[in-house]
């Protein structure tokens, strides 16, 4: 039994995830954008905006606020020549969740009903929240 480790986990329903992402976007940008969460069980999720396209300067504002890494910027920004986006990816959404909950985590599990954050700890950076400490996921 020495090889068993207990870790803290938090389950967020997809509706709760949507509410957090929407709330954080409104907090950062100062206006409400209705979101929809799209889930590919076990591998991926993202948020799309309902009847709205976010201009690139506003996307950059969200990236700056979440202290996104260069890799996060590359993942979030659209192809050259595109001036707006209709949603944001999983990595940026998870940074918004971390910012809101003031948690970091080592793993996430994407299920049909919810997003599980595993090996959760309080964020050292209470201002920005760090989101996922890594992009490892369980399948």
C-alpha positions as CSV (number, residue, x, y, z in Angstrom):
1,X,0.0,0.0,0.0
2,X,3.0,2.3,0.1
3,X,2.6,3.2,-3.6
4,X,-0.8,4.8,-3.1
5,X,-0.9,8.5,-2.9
6,X,-3.9,10.6,-2.0
7,X,-4.4,13.9,-3.9
8,X,-7.0,16.6,-3.6
9,X,-9.5,16.7,-6.5
10,X,-12.2,19.1,-7.5
11,X,-15.2,18.3,-9.8
12,X,-16.7,21.2,-11.8
13,X,-19.8,20.5,-13.8
14,X,-19.7,21.8,-17.3
15,X,-22.3,24.4,-16.4
16,X,-20.1,25.6,-13.6
17,X,-17.1,25.7,-16.0
18,X,-19.2,27.9,-18.4
19,X,-20.2,30.2,-15.6
20,X,-16.6,30.6,-14.4
21,X,-15.3,31.3,-17.9
22,X,-18.1,33.8,-18.6
23,X,-17.6,35.5,-15.3
24,X,-13.8,35.8,-15.8
25,X,-14.1,37.1,-19.3
26,X,-16.6,39.8,-18.0
27,X,-14.2,40.6,-15.2
28,X,-11.3,41.1,-17.5
29,X,-13.0,42.8,-20.4
30,X,-15.8,44.7,-18.6
31,X,-18.7,43.3,-20.6
32,X,-20.7,40.1,-20.8
33,X,-20.2,37.5,-23.5
34,X,-22.4,34.4,-23.5
35,X,-20.3,31.2,-23.9
36,X,-21.0,27.5,-24.7
37,X,-18.7,24.7,-23.6
38,X,-17.8,22.0,-26.2
39,X,-16.5,18.7,-24.8
40,X,-14.6,15.8,-26.5
41,X,-14.7,13.4,-23.6
42,X,-11.2,12.3,-22.5
43,X,-9.2,14.6,-24.7
44,X,-10.3,18.2,-25.2
45,X,-12.8,21.0,-24.4
46,X,-13.1,24.7,-25.3
47,X,-15.5,27.6,-25.1
48,X,-17.3,29.2,-28.1
49,X,-19.0,32.6,-28.0
50,X,-22.7,32.7,-28.8
51,X,-23.4,35.3,-31.5
52,X,-20.2,37.2,-30.8
53,X,-16.7,37.4,-32.3
54,X,-13.9,38.6,-30.0
55,X,-11.5,41.2,-31.6
56,X,-7.9,40.2,-31.3
57,X,-7.0,43.1,-29.0
58,X,-9.5,41.8,-26.5
59,X,-8.2,38.3,-26.8
60,X,-4.7,39.7,-26.1
61,X,-6.1,41.5,-23.0
62,X,-7.3,38.1,-21.7
63,X,-3.9,36.5,-22.4
64,X,-2.0,39.3,-20.7
65,X,-4.3,39.2,-17.6
66,X,-3.8,35.4,-17.2
67,X,0.0,35.8,-17.6
68,X,-0.1,33.4,-20.5
69,X,3.2,31.8,-21.6
70,X,4.5,32.2,-25.2
71,X,3.2,28.8,-25.9
72,X,-0.3,29.8,-24.6
73,X,-0.2,32.9,-26.9
74,X,0.7,30.7,-29.9
75,X,-2.1,28.3,-29.1
76,X,-4.7,31.1,-28.6
77,X,-4.0,33.4,-31.5
78,X,-5.6,32.6,-34.8
79,X,-3.9,32.3,-38.2
80,X,-2.4,35.5,-39.7
81,X,-4.9,37.8,-41.3
82,X,-7.8,36.8,-38.9
83,X,-9.0,39.8,-36.9
84,X,-11.3,38.1,-34.4
85,X,-12.2,34.7,-32.8
86,X,-15.4,33.0,-32.0
87,X,-14.1,31.2,-28.9
88,X,-11.1,30.4,-26.7
89,X,-9.3,27.1,-26.2
90,X,-8.9,24.8,-23.3
91,X,-5.6,26.2,-22.1
92,X,-6.8,29.7,-21.8
93,X,-10.1,28.6,-20.3
94,X,-8.2,26.7,-17.6
95,X,-6.1,29.8,-16.9
96,X,-9.4,31.7,-16.3
97,X,-10.6,28.9,-14.0
98,X,-7.4,29.0,-12.1
99,X,-7.6,32.8,-11.8
100,X,-11.2,32.5,-10.5
101,X,-10.7,29.7,-8.0
102,X,-7.2,30.7,-7.1
103,X,-6.0,27.1,-7.6
104,X,-3.4,25.3,-9.5
105,X,-3.5,21.6,-10.4
106,X,-1.3,19.0,-11.9
107,X,-3.8,17.0,-14.0
108,X,-7.3,17.3,-15.4
109,X,-9.8,14.7,-16.3
110,X,-12.4,15.5,-19.0
111,X,-15.6,13.5,-18.5
112,X,-19.0,13.7,-20.1
113,X,-20.5,15.4,-17.0
114,X,-17.6,17.5,-15.6
115,X,-14.1,18.7,-15.5
116,X,-12.0,17.2,-12.7
117,X,-9.0,19.1,-11.4
118,X,-6.5,16.7,-9.7
119,X,-3.7,17.4,-7.3
120,X,-5.2,20.9,-6.5
121,X,-3.3,23.4,-4.4
122,X,-3.9,27.0,-3.6
123,X,-2.3,29.4,-6.1
124,X,0.8,31.2,-4.9
125,X,-0.2,34.1,-7.2
126,X,-3.6,35.1,-5.8
127,X,-3.9,38.0,-8.2
128,X,-3.7,36.1,-11.5
129,X,-4.3,32.4,-10.6
130,X,-2.2,30.0,-12.5
131,X,-4.6,27.5,-13.9
132,X,-3.1,24.2,-14.8
133,X,0.4,23.7,-13.6
134,X,0.9,21.4,-16.6
135,X,-1.1,20.0,-19.5
136,X,-1.0,16.4,-18.4
137,X,-4.4,14.8,-18.6
138,X,-5.9,11.4,-17.7
139,X,-7.7,9.3,-20.2
